[in-house]
Structures are given as structure tokens and as C-alpha cells.
Amino acid sequence: MNTITVHNERVLAYAEYGSKNGSPIFICHGLNSSRLEAKVFNILMSDKNFRVIGIDRPGIGGSSFQVNRKILDFTSDIVAVADKLMIDKFTIIGTSVGAVYALACAYEIPERLISCHVISGLGNIEENFDLLNIESKKFITMSQKYPWVVQPVFWVLIGRYSKKKDKSEKFLRAVIQPLDRVDKEALKEPSLRMLFTEAFRESYLSGAKGVATDAILVYAKPWGFNLKNIMFNNIYLYNGAKDSSIPIEMGLSMHNDLVKSNYFLYKEDGHLSIVINQMASIKKNIINCLS
């Protein structure tokens, strides 16, 4: 774990994988995940020409909690790490709720991006609320009306199992419980199972406050920007037809809202399996944008 102090008050934790001389890729991790998601991407990409960097968002993993933070605040955190590492332009990838942060970068700092890749990305909640499953609707309603309940709920249902190695399987099952069968099948491979468990467990290093805040920000509060106002062109969207968390219609809505984007639908993949099964296609698009 590497760290940087921002604004003389907060610590940001980040991790680097791959080649120091490789083309830089920043990973915006999903909910219940951490900077270690970059390790998963680095292994799946298996390419020595990339430098893959993951950052713990405030309150998650090794990063300090940030009071009253907003989604757009994280763009300056990414810039701070990029500047420290002397990286000018970079590719950014956002998975699940991390997609919101990747798109925030496309909105706020397009001049720093080479391309933006959104995998199983959460779309506009207000426009697509009726498309969500009943569990997501209940969570959003709870987050909006009773935000103080979210932290203990995350801790009781998931976080408390992260602290003991002998509870690893119970912890992982709690994280992936809402996902489709195809996602759970993809995680049966032992080494991948261990990598994802490690990334998920790290998110609760300091408790559930950071994870809960992350969830409330993306699901229950205004993002601070409109997808229609993103002028950045090199945006790629990837969705799985068997995603039980993000409806296909949400991905298509995002595609329609963006001024220009490239949309890919994989009929046999779900929310998580798409990262494992379609990395070759994603990598190909990243490389094309570099040339």
C-alpha cells in the first residue's frame, strides 16, 4: 500500500501493478471493493505494457474518511495521485458504482484522459428507478430517508465477516449474494476467488463507514453532473445481459444520454463475469485508443 497526503489533511491509499513504464490505467473500484481491484485487472490483462493503479476512495481501505465529500471531489484525488506519479494522461476504468467516478473524470478532467471504460456501470438512478429490482429500490429509499441506517446494515450483513480469515467464504457469499449464477460460476476458479475476496475484504479495513458513504453518494444523492454534459468522446460502455444488478435498459439509457459513446452488450455475461470473460475485448479497445 502506497499513500499520499492531500490538502495537508487526508491520506489516500493507492496500489500500483504492472510496468512502471507502461501506459497508465486508473481503476475506479466498485462497491464493497478497494484499490486491490487493480491487481485483478492487471492479472486478467496479462500485459506488460500497462501500469495499473487503484485508489481507495475516502474511508475505504487505507484512505482517510472525508466529511461531506461529493462524487466530483474524487477527481482531484485521482489528479493528485497522477501528478505524484508524474502521469499526464491516462486511461480510466470504472466498474459498477465506480463507473460514476470514472464518468465524473470524463466530465471534470477530460484533458487528462485517453479513454474512459465503464463496466457494468450504474446509470442515472432518477431516470431508471422503475427498472431496478426490488432490493435496489428498497436500498435507495432507505438511503434517502434513513441514511444513518446504511452503515450498520452494511456492517451486519457484510462487513463483520471481513475481519476473520475463517469467515472468508461467508464474507464472499454475502458480497456476491445479489449477483446472477453466471457471476458466481465465474468466481469458482480458486485464484480469482482469492483475488476478489482480498479486494472486497480490504474495503472494510476501517469499518463500514466509507462503504456506506460510497453507496449513499451514488444511489441516493445528486452526482453533481449530467451525463448529457460530458463532451469527452472516447467512452466505452460494457454490459452483461445477465446482470441482475444493472438492467440492460440502464446501460442503454447511459449510452443515449452521452453525446458520444461505444456500447457493447455480452449476452452470456453478468455483473462480474464480464470483467473475467471479456477482458480481451476491453483491452483491445484500450489499445486502439492509445494508437
N, C-alpha and C positions, 0 to 999 in steps of 0.2 A: 504494500500500500504506500503510495506517494501522497504527499499533501502540499497544499498551497494555502496561504492566508490571504483572504480577500477583504478589502476595505478595513484592514487592520483589526478585524474582529471575528471573522468566521473562518473556519478551516474547511477546505474542500478536499475530499479524498478522491484519488484517481489511480487507475492502473493502466499500464502500457503492455502491449503484446506485439509480437511480430518484429519486423526490421525497423531499426531507428532511421534508416534511410528510405523506408518505404513510403508510399503515398498514404497520407494520414486519413483515418476514418474515425469519427467520433460516434459512439453508440449511446443513444438515449434509452436507457433500460425501461422495461415495463414495470407494472405494479407488482409488489412483492418481490422485486428483484434489485440488483445493485450493479456497481461498476464491474463486477466479475462476469457480467453478461458479455463483456468484450472478449473475455477468454474463450467463451463458447463460439463466438463469431470467428475469432482468429483460428481456432482449430477446424471449424467447419469450412472456412475459406481455404485453408491449407495453401496459402500463397505467401511466399517470402517477399513479395513486392508491396505488402501492405504494413502499415503501422496502425494498430487498432487500439483505441483509447476509450476507456469507460470512466464516467464520473458519477460518484454517488450524489444524488440530489440532497439538498439540505435536510438533516435529521435522519438520513438513511445511511447505513454502513458507517463509514468513518467520517462523514461530513457533519459539521455542526448544524443544529437546528436554526432556522431563520424565521424570526417572528414576522408576521404579516406579509410573508412573501407572496409574490404573484408569479404566474407562469412566465411572463416576459422577463422577469428578473434572472432566470436561469441562463438566458442568452449571454448575459455579461459574465456569468461564471464560466461558460464554455470559452468565451473570448479570453478570459484571464488565464485559463489553463493553456490554450493555444499559444498565447503570447509568451508564457513562461517556457514552453517547449519550442519557441521560435517557429511556429507553424503559421503561415499566412493564410492559405486557402486549404479547405478540407472537404471531404465527403461526410455527410451526416446520415445516420440511420436511426429511426425511431420505431420501436416495437410496442404494440398495444397502446397503453396510455402514453408511453414515451414518444409516440407519434406526434402528440400535441406539442411537445417541446422541440422536436425536430422541425415541425411546421412553424413554430414560433421563430426559429432561427431563419427559416426561409422568408419570413415576414420582416424580421428586425435586422438581420445582418446578411442579406443576400450577397453582398460583395465579398464575404468570406467563404462562401460555399462554391463547391464544384458541382455537386448534385445532392439531392435530398431523397431518401428512400424510406417509405412508410410501409411497415409490415404489420398486417392485422391491426391497422390503425383505428383508434377511436375517432369517430366523426362528431359533427355538431349534435349535441345532446338535445337541444331545444327543438331542432327541426326533425329529429329522428326518434323522439321519445317513444312513440307508439310502436316502433319496430322492435324495441328491446324486449328481452324475455322478462318474465315476471320478477325474477330475482334482482335483475338490474334496476327495474323500475322501483322496487321496494327500497333498494340501497340508495338510489338517487333521492327519493322522497325523504328517507331518514336523514341523509346528509344535509339536505336543505332545511329541514325542520328541526332536527336534533343533532347538530354537528358534534356535540360533546360526547355523543354515544359511540361515534365511529371508532375512536381509539380503543376503548375497552373491547368492542366487538372484534376488531382485528386481532387483538391480543389473545382473547379467549378462544377464538375459532382457529387461529393460525399461529400467531407469534410465540405463544408459550411452548410450543413443541420445538421451536428452533434452538432452544438452549441446551438440549441434551442429545448427544450423539445417538443414543439408543432409541430416540424418538424420530430419527431421520425419515423413516418410511411414513410414519403418521403425519409428520410435517409436510412432506411432499404431497401426500394424498390430499391434505387439506388445501394446499395451494392449487392443485390441478383438478380438484373435485368438479368445478363447473364446466370443464372442457369436454370436448367430444371424445368418443372412443378412439378415433384416429390419432388424436394427440397423445393419449395415454399409451397407445401401442408404440408410437414413435419414441417414447421415453423408456421403453423396456430395455434398450441397449445399456448395459451397465455403466460404461464410461460416460455416456451422455447423461444418464440419470444422476450420476455423481456430480457432474459439472453443473447441471441445472440446480440440483439441491444446494450446492455450495453457493451459487449466485443468489438463490432465494433466501437461504438462511442468513446471509450477510446483511440483508435489508433490515433485519430485526436486531442488529448488533446493539443498538441503543434503545431498544424497545419498539413500540408500535406508533409512536407519535409522528415520526417522519412519514411512514407509510400511510397513515390515516390522513395526514395533511395533503399528501400527494393525491389520494383518492378524491378528497373533497374538492380540491382545486380543479381537477379535470372533469369531474362528474357533476358538481353542484354549483360551480361559480362561473361567471363570465371569463373567457380566456384572455380577454384584453386585445383581441384582434379578430378580424373576419377573414375567413378563407378566401373570399372573393377579392380581398385587397392584397393578396400575395401575388406579386408580379414576377417572382422567380420562375424560370421556365423548366429547369431540369429536375422535375419532381416525378418520382415513380411510386405507384401505389400497388401493393400486392395483397390480395385477399384469398382466403380459402373458402370454398362453397360450404364446407362442413364446419365452419366456425360457429360454435354455439354461443359465443360471447359478442361478436361483432357481426350483425346481419350484413349480407351482401349488399342490400339496399343502402346501408350506411356508407360503404366504400364507394358505391356508385354516386351517391349524393356528394361525397367529398370530391370525387373526380369531376362532377358537373360544376361544383362551386369554384374550383380552382381555375384560373384563367387558362393555364396550360398544364396538363399532366398526362402521364402514360399509365394506363391501367392494365393490370394482369390478374386474371382470375384462375385459380387452380381448383378444379372440380373435386379432386380426391383429398384435398388437404383441409386442415382445421386451423385453429388459432395459433398453435405452437408448432405443429408438424411442418408447416410451410417453411419455417426457419431451417429445419433439418433437411427436408426433402428438396427444397427449391433454391438452395444456396448457389448452385452453379448458374442458374438464370439471373439471380440477383447480382452475383459477382460479374457476370458478363455485361450487365447494364452499367455497373460502376466503372468497369474498364473502358467501355465505349465512351463514357463521359470524360475520361481522362485524356483521350486521344484528340 
